[in-house]
Amino acid sequence: MTARRLGTSDLSFEPLVLGGNVFGWTADEPTSFAVLDRFVEAGFSAIDTADSYQTWVPGHKGGESETVIGNWLKSRGNRDKVLVMTKVGADMGEAGSGLSAAHIERSVEASLKRLQTDYIDLYQSHYEDLSVPPEETLGAYDRLIKAGKVRAIGASNTTPANLQRDIDVARRKSLPVYASLQPLYNLYDRTPFETDYLPVVEKEKLGVIPYFSLAAGFLTGKYHGEADLSKSPRGGGMKKYLNPRGLRILDALDAVAGRNDATLAEIALAWLLAKPGVTAPIASATSTEQLDSLIKGVRLELALEDIVELDKASAP
């Protein structure tokens, strides 16, 4: 597949980012290794995680996903073949939170240790921190880049106005500029990315790697009613999608999938990859079979009539 460049950074990769949120949680280490192996064998390279994955799991304290990925990198000896993306800023309990220089500098060392590497390809601000001046956060990133510990930086879970503010501060102070945005964006969740973020993305030439590309599993078609909510650990969060618009989207996905001999998830990914501004969707897999379907989706090129039908059904 043709690699896509992430914004104005030096990072280029095939248009699928493997989500690491399931590693060490719903995918144990052997399963995670199998998925990661298949991902690289298929010609892909970008893996996304965060230091806080998975603080939400009872008995976990964060860092579990990074640890699995680090063990895999060490066992395979293939660090030069993959791009590792991780994040800082989420609540890590006793280890702290936020985007202060001190927290970033502590956190990057912890992430590097868990990942068993000496550099991170894309280090992202997981959540904005309004208690810290942007120049402090960007100054910390500047030192990490100059030390060779980080190659590029990105933002996630920030407002369009604050994203633009941070970019303006970076340019004014000659500090590193965010190369990418990791927003919530999928066939169901189209607002606010299309209305509020896309103008900033296009103006600043940011790369975009959307998370929840399949709406946490809703767009796979697994959930059509409340009786389906017990099908997976994520099922409890599906109820908000079970409304007339959500069901209309599933119907449109069914129709387009039938014409393309594809699954609903494959169509949802193909639609996302065809949208303006998107570099590559992030999607996770708990089996090699699921991963093969994701790969098929990003390699599928939809006809214009398919895109129009999906656009109409999912109109906010």
GUSE-951027 format. One line per 4 residues: number of its first residue (from 1); for each residue x, y negated, z negated of C-alpha. Coordinates in Angstrom, 2 decimals. Layout:
REM GUSE-951027
NUM	X Y Z; ...
***
This chain:
REM GUSE-951027
1	0.00 0.00 0.00; 1.05 -3.60 0.54; 2.41 -5.15 -2.64; 0.91 -8.42 -3.84
5	2.91 -11.15 -5.50; 1.74 -12.29 -8.93; 1.22 -16.01 -8.53; 4.49 -17.86 -8.11
9	6.49 -15.32 -10.13; 9.07 -12.86 -8.80; 6.78 -9.94 -9.71; 5.18 -7.99 -6.87
13	3.20 -4.78 -7.16; 0.57 -2.63 -5.51; -2.98 -3.90 -6.19; -3.93 -1.83 -9.22
17	-2.81 -2.42 -12.82; -3.13 0.59 -15.09; -4.80 -0.37 -18.36; -2.99 0.96 -21.42
21	-5.82 0.31 -23.88; -6.74 4.02 -23.94; -3.22 5.39 -24.49; -2.94 6.79 -27.98
25	-6.72 6.50 -28.45; -9.13 8.28 -26.07; -6.11 9.61 -24.16; -3.59 11.44 -26.36
29	0.11 11.33 -25.52; 0.25 14.38 -23.19; -2.81 13.13 -21.29; -1.38 9.61 -21.13
33	1.90 10.97 -19.76; 0.02 12.89 -17.04; -1.93 9.77 -16.04; 1.22 7.61 -15.99
37	3.08 10.21 -13.93; 0.28 10.39 -11.35; 0.08 6.58 -11.20; 3.76 6.22 -10.29
41	3.71 9.20 -7.94; 0.88 7.52 -6.02; 3.06 4.47 -5.38; 1.84 2.12 -8.10
45	3.94 0.40 -10.74; 2.15 -2.17 -12.98; 1.08 -1.12 -16.49; -0.76 -3.46 -18.87
49	-0.92 -3.12 -22.64; -0.81 -5.27 -25.81; 0.79 -5.14 -29.22; -2.69 -5.01 -30.80
53	-3.79 -1.82 -28.98; -5.44 -0.15 -30.91; -6.06 -2.04 -34.14; -9.79 -1.31 -33.81
57	-9.33 2.44 -34.29; -9.62 3.67 -37.91; -6.17 4.64 -39.16; -4.35 2.65 -36.45
61	-2.43 -0.56 -37.10; -1.60 -1.65 -33.55; 1.30 -0.75 -31.31; 0.05 2.75 -30.56
65	-0.35 2.11 -26.83; 3.09 0.48 -26.52; 4.59 3.44 -28.39; 3.09 5.97 -25.96
69	4.31 3.96 -22.97; 7.76 3.61 -24.53; 8.00 7.35 -25.15; 7.00 7.96 -21.54
73	9.57 5.48 -20.19; 12.30 7.11 -22.24; 11.36 10.65 -21.27; 11.11 9.84 -17.55
77	14.04 7.43 -17.30; 12.13 5.32 -14.80; 12.10 1.84 -16.33; 13.33 0.32 -13.06
81	10.32 1.74 -11.18; 7.57 0.15 -13.27; 6.43 -3.30 -14.35; 5.52 -3.51 -18.02
85	2.97 -6.14 -19.03; 2.12 -6.68 -22.69; 0.57 -9.38 -24.84; 1.07 -11.29 -28.09
89	-1.24 -13.32 -30.30; -4.03 -10.98 -31.40; -4.53 -10.21 -35.07; -1.99 -7.61 -36.20
93	-3.02 -7.57 -39.84; -0.03 -7.93 -42.12; 2.20 -8.56 -39.09; 0.33 -11.79 -38.40
97	-1.32 -13.38 -35.37; -1.27 -16.46 -33.18; 1.16 -18.15 -30.83; 3.62 -19.85 -33.16
101	7.26 -19.59 -32.13; 8.04 -17.54 -35.24; 5.26 -15.02 -34.56; 6.16 -14.69 -30.88
105	9.83 -14.13 -31.70; 9.00 -11.45 -34.28; 6.40 -9.82 -32.07; 8.51 -9.55 -28.95
109	11.19 -7.66 -30.86; 8.58 -5.25 -32.22; 7.11 -4.72 -28.74; 10.53 -4.16 -27.17
113	11.32 -1.57 -29.84; 8.05 0.30 -29.32; 8.39 0.13 -25.54; 12.02 1.29 -25.80
117	13.17 -1.31 -23.30; 15.22 -4.50 -23.42; 12.87 -6.64 -21.31; 9.18 -7.20 -20.60
121	8.14 -8.05 -17.06; 5.04 -10.08 -17.94; 4.51 -11.36 -21.50; 1.03 -12.78 -21.99
125	-0.67 -15.01 -24.54; -3.49 -12.69 -25.61; -5.68 -15.40 -27.17; -5.27 -19.15 -27.27
129	-4.11 -20.62 -30.58; -5.31 -24.18 -31.07; -3.35 -24.52 -34.31; -0.04 -24.50 -32.43
133	1.12 -27.19 -29.97; 1.50 -25.70 -26.47; 5.10 -26.92 -26.27; 5.96 -24.74 -29.29
137	4.52 -21.63 -27.65; 6.04 -22.39 -24.26; 9.35 -23.26 -25.89; 9.46 -19.82 -27.48
141	8.74 -18.23 -24.11; 11.48 -20.35 -22.54; 14.04 -18.97 -24.99; 12.89 -15.40 -24.33
145	13.17 -15.87 -20.57; 16.64 -17.39 -20.87; 17.68 -14.48 -23.12; 16.53 -12.00 -20.47
149	13.87 -10.47 -22.72; 10.92 -11.68 -20.60; 10.70 -12.19 -16.84; 7.42 -14.12 -16.51
153	4.55 -15.29 -18.71; 0.77 -15.18 -18.38; -2.38 -16.30 -20.19; -5.58 -14.55 -21.24
157	-8.67 -15.52 -23.23; -8.21 -19.26 -22.95; -10.53 -21.95 -21.62; -9.99 -23.41 -18.15
161	-9.30 -26.81 -19.71; -6.67 -25.45 -22.08; -5.11 -23.37 -19.33; -4.69 -26.52 -17.24
165	-3.39 -28.41 -20.30; -0.72 -25.76 -20.93; 0.38 -25.83 -17.30; 0.59 -29.62 -17.35
169	2.61 -29.60 -20.60; 4.97 -26.98 -19.18; 5.67 -29.06 -16.10; 6.07 -32.27 -18.08
173	8.45 -30.68 -20.58; 10.33 -28.52 -18.01; 9.14 -25.34 -19.75; 7.98 -22.05 -18.18
177	4.62 -22.22 -16.42; 2.07 -19.43 -16.74; 2.28 -17.31 -13.60; -0.97 -15.44 -14.16
181	-4.38 -15.32 -15.77; -5.99 -12.19 -17.20; -9.72 -13.02 -17.31; -12.92 -11.07 -17.81
185	-14.20 -10.52 -14.28; -16.20 -7.77 -12.63; -19.34 -7.24 -10.58; -21.54 -7.87 -13.63
189	-19.44 -10.54 -15.40; -18.96 -13.05 -12.59; -19.36 -16.19 -14.67; -17.34 -18.10 -15.84
193	-14.45 -16.89 -13.66; -16.01 -17.86 -10.34; -17.36 -21.20 -11.55; -14.78 -22.45 -14.06
197	-11.48 -20.58 -13.72; -11.17 -20.11 -9.97; -10.60 -23.82 -9.25; -7.63 -23.83 -11.67
201	-6.36 -20.53 -10.25; -6.43 -21.82 -6.68; -4.98 -25.23 -7.56; -2.09 -23.78 -9.56
205	-1.58 -20.66 -7.41; -1.97 -18.31 -10.37; -2.03 -14.56 -10.07; -5.22 -12.96 -11.41
209	-5.39 -9.53 -13.05; -8.96 -9.13 -14.35; -9.69 -6.93 -17.35; -12.86 -4.86 -17.84
213	-12.91 -4.45 -14.06; -15.55 -1.74 -14.48; -17.42 -3.57 -17.29; -16.01 -1.16 -19.89
217	-17.46 1.75 -17.91; -20.92 0.41 -17.08; -20.10 0.08 -13.38; -19.22 3.77 -13.16
221	-22.95 4.52 -13.24; -22.64 6.66 -16.35; -25.14 4.56 -18.25; -28.67 4.09 -16.84
225	-30.62 3.99 -20.11; -30.30 4.03 -23.87; -30.24 7.82 -23.87; -26.84 7.60 -22.14
229	-25.18 5.40 -24.77; -23.84 8.38 -26.71; -21.83 9.66 -23.73; -18.55 8.06 -24.82
233	-16.90 6.00 -27.61; -17.59 2.90 -25.48; -21.29 3.67 -25.10; -22.37 1.43 -27.95
237	-21.26 -1.63 -26.01; -23.29 -0.77 -22.91; -26.70 -1.87 -24.19; -26.12 -5.48 -23.16
241	-25.85 -4.37 -19.52; -29.10 -2.40 -19.50; -31.34 -5.16 -18.18; -33.04 -5.79 -14.82
245	-29.94 -7.44 -13.33; -27.66 -4.65 -14.54; -29.91 -1.98 -13.10; -30.17 -3.94 -9.83
249	-26.37 -3.91 -9.62; -26.29 -0.13 -10.16; -28.87 0.33 -7.39; -26.76 -1.74 -4.99
253	-23.63 0.19 -5.97; -25.49 3.45 -5.30; -26.49 2.28 -1.82; -23.03 1.04 -0.86
257	-21.37 4.12 -2.36; -23.59 6.35 -0.25; -22.56 4.57 2.94; -18.87 4.82 2.06
261	-18.77 8.34 0.60; -17.42 6.87 -2.62; -18.27 6.67 -6.32; -19.79 3.60 -7.95
265	-16.51 2.83 -9.73; -14.61 2.95 -6.45; -17.04 0.49 -4.86; -16.88 -1.85 -7.87
269	-13.07 -1.96 -7.66; -13.09 -2.47 -3.89; -15.53 -5.38 -4.30; -13.33 -7.00 -6.95
273	-10.17 -6.65 -4.91; -11.89 -8.38 -1.98; -12.78 -11.48 -4.03; -10.85 -14.76 -3.72
277	-7.98 -15.24 -6.14; -7.74 -11.66 -7.39; -4.25 -10.13 -7.30; -5.10 -6.73 -8.78
281	-7.77 -5.35 -11.11; -6.85 -3.71 -14.40; -8.53 -0.36 -14.96; -7.85 2.47 -17.38
285	-8.14 6.23 -16.97; -8.28 9.08 -19.47; -7.61 11.79 -16.88; -5.77 12.19 -13.61
289	-9.14 12.74 -11.91; -10.36 9.34 -13.07; -7.10 7.77 -11.91; -7.40 9.34 -8.45
293	-10.82 7.71 -8.16; -9.43 4.31 -9.18; -6.72 4.64 -6.55; -9.30 5.52 -3.90
297	-11.26 2.42 -4.89; -8.41 -0.06 -4.43; -7.56 1.55 -1.10; -11.13 1.20 0.16
301	-11.96 -1.76 2.39; -15.62 -2.69 2.26; -17.58 -3.93 5.26; -18.88 -7.50 5.08
305	-22.46 -6.24 4.80; -21.48 -4.20 1.74; -19.91 -7.19 0.03; -22.94 -9.37 0.82
309	-25.32 -6.75 -0.61; -23.30 -6.50 -3.82; -22.99 -10.28 -4.07; -26.74 -10.67 -3.77
313	-27.59 -7.96 -6.30; -25.11 -9.34 -8.85; -25.84 -13.03 -8.39; -25.73 -14.64 -11.86
***
